[in-house]
Amino acid sequence: MVHHLDVARALALLLHTDGLNGEIFNVADDSPITMYELADSFGLAADTFDPAEGALINPFDGIMDISKLRNKTGFRPLVPGYYSARDLEIL
């Protein structure tokens, strides 16, 4: 997940950094959140997920690696995660 402010910042950094033509970058925040946590934050977890299915073996499998973006542009998310955005009321 990533806040739209950080998407805009990452794009601006990429556009103004020389030598990146044709490269591909991941953009994400610093605090992964599971789909269950996201649904639960809106009070919808019980309606969305079947308890009989059980928990995922690795709920954070597939987390975006943004180290390339950090190393080549110095990118750091201004909004580190969902809960920060929620608490700042900038969802």
N, C-alpha and C positions, 0 to 999 in steps of 0.2 A: 504494500500500500504506500502511497505517497500523496502528499498534499499538493494541490494545484500551484501553490506559491513556489514549492520546490521544483516542480516540473518546469515552470517558467524560468527559474534561476538556472537549472541545469541546462536548458536549451540555450540560454544566453551565454553561459560559460562555454558550451561546446561551439557555438557560432563564433566566439571571439578567441578561441584557442587555435593557434596555428598547428598544422601538421596532422590533423585528425580526419582528413578526407577519406570517406568510405568506411570508417570504423563504426562499430556498433557498441552502444553503451546501455547498461541497465540503470534505471533510476528507481530508487525506493527510499523509504525512511529507515530509521535506525531501530525501530521497535516492532518486530513482527507481531501480528495478532491473528489468532485462529478465527475461522468463520464462526465457530461456536461463541467465542468471546464477543465478536461483532454483533451477532444476533442477540446475545444475552444483554448487551449494553442497551438494546432497544426493547428488552423484555420479550423477545420473540424466540428465544432458544427452545423453549418447550414446544412451541408450535412448529418449529422448523426442523428439529432433529429428532429422530426416533431413538429412544434410549436403548431399544433392543439391539441396535447396530453396534453399540459400544464405542469406546474411544478409538481414535486413530492410533496406529502404532507409533508413528512419528508425525505429530501435527505440524511440525515446522519443516518438513521435507519440501525442498524446492524454493527455499528463501532466496531472493535475489541477491547476488553478489555485486556490490557497487564499488568494489575496491579499484577497479580500472578507472571509473569516473573520478573517484577521490584522488588517485595517484596522478592522473593526467591533467586535471583541472583544479584540484583543491576543493572540490564540492563537499559541503557538509550541509545536511538538511537543516533548515531554519525551524521546521516543525518536525521534531524527532519521532512522532508517532501519533496514532489515533487518539489515545487518551489525552495527550498534550493539546491536540486540536480541539477536542471536546471541551476540556477545561478552559481553554482560551476562547471558546465559543466561536471558532472559525471553521466549523465543518462545512 
